[in-house]
Amino acid sequence: MLSTFMKKLVGDQSGATAIEYGLILALIALVMSVALQDVAGTTIQMWNRVESESVAAMTN
């Protein structure tokens, strides 16, 4: 009985699949985080340019 249980436990692949899905999800989250940081940097630069050009237009 114990040997049958151990054989089933060793042959079970469902845990490995769950771990693979978890790793894929973590990779996707990492890629999204990096992409959002890049978009945020670009957006901040754009608004800083808008601000400086608006200030320059108001002072002239």
N, CA, C and O of each residue as an XYZ file, in Angstrom:
240
protein
N       0.817     -1.185      0.000
C       0.000      0.000      0.000
C       0.871      1.262      0.000
O       0.622      2.186     -0.775
N       1.871      1.303      0.851
C       2.757      2.460      0.913
C       3.568      2.592     -0.369
O       3.792      3.705     -0.846
N       4.012      1.471     -0.930
C       4.792      1.538     -2.168
C       3.926      2.021     -3.333
O       4.421      2.733     -4.207
N       2.656      1.651     -3.360
C       1.744      2.126     -4.404
C       1.557      3.633     -4.288
O       1.563      4.351     -5.288
N       1.392      4.102     -3.054
C       1.244      5.545     -2.815
C       2.496      6.306     -3.244
O       2.394      7.369     -3.857
N       3.662      5.777     -2.932
C       4.923      6.434     -3.298
C       5.095      6.469     -4.820
O       5.568      7.466     -5.365
N       4.718      5.396     -5.502
C       4.810      5.366     -6.966
C       3.901      6.424     -7.578
O       4.289      7.115     -8.521
N       2.682      6.549     -7.036
C       1.757      7.568     -7.530
C       2.305      8.966     -7.251
O       2.206      9.861     -8.090
N       2.877      9.140     -6.075
C       3.411     10.441     -5.688
C       4.579     10.848     -6.572
O       4.658     11.999     -7.002
N       5.476      9.929     -6.844
C       6.631     10.213     -7.694
C       6.196     10.455     -9.137
O       6.784     11.294     -9.819
N       5.196      9.747     -9.608
C       4.732      9.876    -10.986
C       3.770     11.031    -11.210
O       3.427     11.328    -12.354
N       3.328     11.688    -10.151
C       2.356     12.773    -10.283
C       3.019     14.009    -10.889
O       4.020     14.495    -10.363
N       2.474     14.514    -11.981
C       3.028     15.673    -12.673
C       2.204     16.946    -12.453
O       2.593     18.004    -12.948
N       1.100     16.882    -11.742
C       0.227     18.044    -11.586
C       0.913     19.168    -10.810
O       0.689     20.342    -11.106
N       1.729     18.834     -9.840
C       2.453     19.861     -9.095
C       3.471     20.563     -9.967
O       3.655     21.775     -9.855
N       4.132     19.820    -10.828
C       5.123     20.409    -11.738
C       4.443     21.371    -12.703
O       4.997     22.422    -13.025
N       3.258     21.023    -13.161
C       2.516     21.902    -14.068
C       2.143     23.192    -13.365
O       2.250     24.271    -13.948
N       1.707     23.094    -12.122
C       1.349     24.286    -11.362
C       2.568     25.186    -11.164
O       2.458     26.410    -11.248
N       3.708     24.595    -10.906
C       4.933     25.380    -10.736
C       5.311     26.049    -12.050
O       5.727     27.208    -12.053
N       5.175     25.346    -13.157
C       5.488     25.937    -14.466
C       4.583     27.128    -14.753
O       5.049     28.171    -15.211
N       3.282     26.971    -14.481
C       2.362     28.088    -14.680
C       2.712     29.264    -13.766
O       2.603     30.422    -14.169
N       3.124     28.969    -12.561
C       3.531     30.025    -11.641
C       4.756     30.774    -12.148
O       4.822     32.000    -12.053
N       5.722     30.043    -12.684
C       6.923     30.681    -13.231
C       6.597     31.533    -14.458
O       7.149     32.620    -14.628
N       5.703     31.037    -15.308
C       5.294     31.811    -16.481
C       4.592     33.090    -16.046
O       4.840     34.160    -16.603
N       3.712     32.981    -15.047
C       3.011     34.150    -14.526
C       3.987     35.157    -13.928
O       3.826     36.361    -14.123
N       4.987     34.684    -13.210
C       5.992     35.581    -12.629
C       6.792     36.280    -13.726
O       7.106     37.463    -13.597
N       7.122     35.577    -14.789
C       7.860     36.170    -15.898
C       7.020     37.240    -16.587
O       7.527     38.312    -16.919
N       5.749     36.954    -16.799
C       4.856     37.945    -17.412
C       4.746     39.181    -16.538
O       4.776     40.299    -17.052
N       4.619     39.006    -15.230
C       4.529     40.140    -14.309
C       5.812     40.972    -14.344
O       5.755     42.200    -14.288
N       6.960     40.312    -14.437
C       8.235     41.026    -14.502
C       8.342     41.845    -15.781
O       8.766     43.000    -15.749
N       7.962     41.253    -16.899
C       8.015     41.960    -18.187
C       7.057     43.161    -18.168
O       7.396     44.240    -18.655
N       5.868     42.963    -17.606
C       4.908     44.072    -17.523
C       5.445     45.201    -16.645
O       5.264     46.375    -16.968
N       6.089     44.859    -15.560
C       6.652     45.868    -14.664
C       7.721     46.693    -15.362
O       7.737     47.918    -15.246
N       8.610     46.030    -16.085
C       9.667     46.736    -16.812
C       9.064     47.632    -17.888
O       9.498     48.771    -18.064
N       8.064     47.123    -18.610
C       7.422     47.911    -19.666
C       6.709     49.126    -19.082
O       6.775     50.215    -19.651
N       6.034     48.950    -17.959
C       5.325     50.078    -17.339
C       6.299     51.137    -16.821
O       5.998     52.330    -16.867
N       7.452     50.712    -16.335
C       8.457     51.677    -15.891
C       8.950     52.500    -17.072
O       9.161     53.706    -16.938
N       9.134     51.872    -18.216
C       9.577     52.587    -19.413
C       8.516     53.574    -19.871
O       8.829     54.714    -20.215
N       7.260     53.139    -19.877
C       6.161     54.028    -20.268
C       6.050     55.192    -19.288
O       5.821     56.331    -19.697
N       6.210     54.911    -18.000
C       6.132     55.968    -16.998
C       7.246     56.994    -17.201
O       7.009     58.197    -17.089
N       8.446     56.530    -17.494
C       9.556     57.451    -17.737
C       9.302     58.336    -18.938
O       9.578     59.535    -18.900
N       8.778     57.754    -20.003
C       8.462     58.521    -21.211
C       7.360     59.543    -20.929
O       7.434     60.681    -21.393
N       6.351     59.143    -20.180
C       5.243     60.040    -19.852
C       5.712     61.199    -18.979
O       5.292     62.338    -19.178
N       6.564     60.916    -18.031
C       7.093     61.977    -17.159
C       7.904     62.968    -17.981
O       7.787     64.177    -17.778
N       8.719     62.479    -18.900
C       9.497     63.371    -19.759
C       8.586     64.240    -20.608
O       8.859     65.426    -20.794
N       7.505     63.665    -21.127
C       6.570     64.421    -21.946
C       5.931     65.555    -21.135
O       5.861     66.691    -21.606
N       5.467     65.250    -19.924
C       4.813     66.283    -19.115
C       5.814     67.341    -18.642
O       5.454     68.511    -18.515
N       7.047     66.953    -18.384
C       8.067     67.950    -18.036
C       8.311     68.904    -19.208
O       8.500     70.105    -19.010
N       8.307     68.366    -20.417
C       8.481     69.213    -21.609
C       7.286     70.155    -21.771
O       7.455     71.335    -22.076
N       6.078     69.625    -21.564
C       4.880     70.468    -21.653
C       4.951     71.591    -20.629
O       4.617     72.737    -20.932
N       5.381     71.265    -19.432
C       5.486     72.277    -18.380
C       6.505     73.352    -18.755
O       6.219     74.545    -18.649
N       7.681     72.936    -19.187
C       8.725     73.923    -19.493
C       8.324     74.802    -20.687
O       8.599     76.002    -20.691
N       7.683     74.214    -21.689
C       7.247     75.019    -22.824
C       6.103     75.947    -22.460
O       6.006     77.050    -22.998
N       5.237     75.517    -21.554
C       4.142     76.388    -21.096
C       4.689     77.558    -20.295
O       4.248     78.693    -20.474
N       5.635     77.292    -19.422
C       6.256     78.368    -18.644
C       6.983     79.331    -19.569
O       6.908     80.546    -19.387
N       7.679     78.799    -20.550
C       8.391     79.665    -21.497
C       7.415     80.515    -22.317
O       7.705     81.677    -22.601
N       6.273     79.957    -22.698
C       5.286     80.712    -23.474
C       4.648     81.801    -22.626
O       4.329     82.871    -23.145
N       4.455     81.557    -21.344
C       3.823     82.552    -20.470
C       4.783     83.680    -20.102
O       4.340     84.798    -19.840
N       6.081     83.413    -20.077
C       7.030     84.433    -19.686
C       7.430     85.327    -20.855
O       7.942     86.426    -20.643
N       7.209     84.881    -22.060
C       7.575     85.702    -23.237
C       6.486     86.639    -23.611
O       6.626     87.397    -24.570
